[in-house]
Amino acid sequence: MSNEDNDRRPNDIRSRRLSRRYFTVLAAGLTAAGGQSSDRKQSVIDIDIEFKTPDGICDAAFIHPSQGSHPGVLLWHDSPGLRPVIRDLGRRIAAEGYSVLVPNLFYRAHKAPVFDASFDYANNPADKRRYSLMVASFLATGAAERDAVAYIGFLDSQSQVNKNKKIGTHGYCLGGPYIMRTAAALPDRVGAGASFHGGFLVTDKPDSPHLLAPKIKARLYFAIAADDDKREPEVKNTLRKAFAAGRVRAEIEVYPTAQHGWCVPDSRAAENKRDAERAWGKLVALYKQTL
């Protein structure tokens, strides 16, 4: 790291106590990366951080344009966890003009990376058991809501986040339903949310995410894979009914040629680049219009 990078490191990312109750930055590492698809081609700062939440110490990436204060974005990763490809997606949206937090959702059990490249949930029983252990604390009742408040509290404690702008949140696969939990937990702070091939959007449990619709004020977008829709065709209809009843502004779209995981570049479905870019464009447009 150069002296110039050290000088450029924001003061509130240094290892010191933040003004908010639960957020203490413990460590940071700094790199610079160019945005991948922004017309403005903003350079971004990519920082490794750890901060305190009510449930423990969360490791995360904090990524933001190299200059200025911007709307905050919370990114919920998919089942394989926080890894380079997810971080790349964080850098890509940051280059559009957002200050982005990408937390390790499994921080209670293990620091990222949680799973290596050999991990095979579908075919390796040992990996399947390990996955269940790693995600159990994240899936516990109330954990996601506590996390959402902590994550957005962290964003709001940073000088690179414009507190006069609404927060955006988007998630992939496992992270998809948590945009609804975030928007419901902080309805006056969250302005937009997007779910890409999200799972468990509608369940038969009393805490199903779609039942939170009456609490949500954000504008939402749902991109559903064709195979997910074939397996659970009623999900989209249940979501539409819930959002209509709750007067939530939401767009729900089934991508007829996309398979589950198509928006994450290391997925087996990622060769569908046309639909991936279309979904990305919907995300950018949603944030530009609402944040």
N, C-alpha and C positions, 0 to 999 in steps of 0.2 A: 504494500500500500504506500502510495506517495505522500509527501507532506501536504501536497495540494488536496488530496482526498481527505486527509485528517482534518484540514482546515474547513473543508466543505461539509463535514459530518454535522448534522443538526445538533444543537446543544441539548435538546430534550431527548436524544437517543443515547447520550453518554450514560455511563453507569451511575445513575443518581436517582433519588426518589422523585417520583412525579407528584403533582399536586393532587391527583385523584387518589381515592382511598386504596384501591386494589391493584394499582399498576406501578410496578417497579421494574424498570429495564435493567437487566442483569449483565448483558453482554451484547456486543455488536461487532459485525464484520462488514466491510464495505467493498462493493464492486460497482462498476458502471456498466450499463448495457444499453444498446440502442433499441428503440422500439421496432417491432417487426412489420407493422402494417399501418402506422399512423401517417396520414398525409403530411402532418407537421413534423414528423420524424423527430419527436422529442427524445432526448437522451434521458435515461432514468437511473436512479440510484437504487441499488438492491442491497438490503441490509439484513443480515442474520440477527435475530433478536430472541431474547427470552424475557417474559414478563409474568408477573404474578396475577393469578385469578383466584376467586374464592375456593377453587378446587385444587390448586397446585401451581406449578411453573409450566407455562406453555411456551414451546419453541415455535418460531414462526419466521416468515419472511415479510419484511416491510419494504414495499417498492413504490417509488414515487418519482415524478419528474424532478430533474436536477434543480429546478428553480420554481419558486412560487408556492402558493397554497391552492389546493384543489379539492374537489368533492372526494369524500372517502368511499372506498369500496371494500366489502368483505367477500372473500372467495372461499367457498366450501368445497374441498376437494372430493374426489371419488374414493372408492374402496381401497385401491392400492396405496393411497396416502400421499403425503407431501413429498415430491420427488422432482427432478429437474424439469420434466415436461409440464407439470403443474406450475412450477415456478415460471416457466416460459410463458404460460398463459397469463400469469400475473403481470409479467413484464409487458406483455402485449397490450393489456388493457391500461396499464399505467402510462404507456406511451401515447395513449389517446387523451391523456390529461387528467388522470385520477391517482389518488394516493391509496394504495392497495395493501390490505393485510391478508396474508395467506397463512393461516395457522395450521399447525399439525393437530388435527382433530383427535388424535389418539394420544395426546401428550400425557394423560394420566397413567398410561401403561408403558410408553416407550417413546424416546426421542426419535425424530425423523433422521434417516429413512427407517421406517418400521419394517418394510418388506424389501427384499432384494430382487434382482432380475429373474432369479430362478423360482420365485414364488408362483405356485400353481394351485389356486383355490379349487378349481373344477376337478382336477385329477389327482391331487395329492391329499389324502386324508389328514396327514400331519399338518399340512399348511392350512387346511380348513379348520382344524382345531385351534391352531395358533391365531388364526384370524378372529375366531369367536372370542378368544381371550383378550385380544387387543382392542376390540370394538365394544366390549361389554360395558365398560364404564362410560363411554361416549353415548351409548344408547340408553343408559339409565334414565329413569323418569326425572325430568327437570334439568338434566345436565346440559342439554343443548340451549335451553333458555338462559341458564346462568352463563354459559359460554358466550352467547350472542350479546348479552349485556356487557360482559367483560371485553369482548373483542371490539365492540363499537365504542366502549369507554376508552380503550387504548387509542383507537383512531382519533377520537375527539380530544385526546391529550397531546396530540402532535401538531406542531406548528405548520406542517405540510398539508394539513387537512383544514379546509375552509368550513368552519362550523356554521356559516350562514347558508350552506348548500345541503341538500338532503343526502343521505347515505344510500348507496346502491349495494345490492348483494346478489350474487349468483352462485349456483352450485351445479355439480356434475354427479350423476349416478347417486351414490350414497348421500352426497351433499345436497341433492335437489330439493328434498322436502324442507330443508332447514331455512330456505328463503322465506317460507311461510311462517315458521316459528320465529324467525328474526323480525319479520315485519309485524307480527302480532305482539311480540314482546316490547317493541319500541315503535309503536305506530306513528308517533309524531316526529320521529327522527328518520325512519326509513322511507325513501321516496320511490324506490323501484326494486324489483327482484326478478330474476330469471332462472328457470330450471331447465337443464339440458339432460335428456334421457334420465330424469330423476326416478328413483324407486320409492315405493311406499308412500306415494303422494296421498293415496286413499287407503285406509285400512278399516277393519271392523272394530277397532279398539276405541275406547272413549276419548283417547288423546290423538286421534287421527289428525294429521295436519290440516285437512280440508275443513274441519270443524272450527278452525280458528278464523275463518273468513270474516265474521262480524267484527273482529278486532283489527282487521287490516285496512290501512289507508293507502298503502303503496300501489303503484301500477305494476302488474305482473305479466310475465310471458313464460309460457311452457312449450318447450320443443320436445315432442314425444316420438320415439323411434317406432318404426313400423312393426318390428317384432314384439316390442313391449305392448303396443296397442292390440296386436293380435292375441296376445296372452291375457290381457286385461282390458277388453274393449269398453267396459263401463267407466273406467277411471276418468276419461275425458268428459263424459257426460255428467258424472257426479261432481267434478270440479266446476263445470259450467253452471250447474244448478246452485252449488254452494256460493259461488261468486256472484251470481245474479241475485240471490237472496240477500247476500251481505253487501250488495252494491259495490263490489270490488271491480275496478277496471282491470280486466284480464283478457289476454289473448292466448288461446290454446290451439296448438297446431301440430298435427301428425305429419311427419316427414315420410312419405310413402316409399321412398327408396333408401332410407337410412336405417341402420341396425344399431342396437344398443351400444353406446360408447363412441359413436361416430365423431363427437366433438373433441375428444381427447386424442392427441396425435399418436400416442403409443398403443392405442386400442387396436384390436383386430379389425374393427369396422372403420378405421381412420382413412382407408383408401378412398372413401367417399368425400373427396375434397370439395366438390361443388356444394354439397349440403352443409359441410362444415363451415365453409365461408359464408354461406347464406345465414346460418345460425349466428355466426359471429357478427355479421352485419345487423341482425336484429337486436343483438345485445348492445352494440355501439349506439344504434339509433334510439333504443329505449333510454339509455343513460343520457344521451345528448338532449333528449326531450324532457327528461324529468329531474335531473340532478342539477 
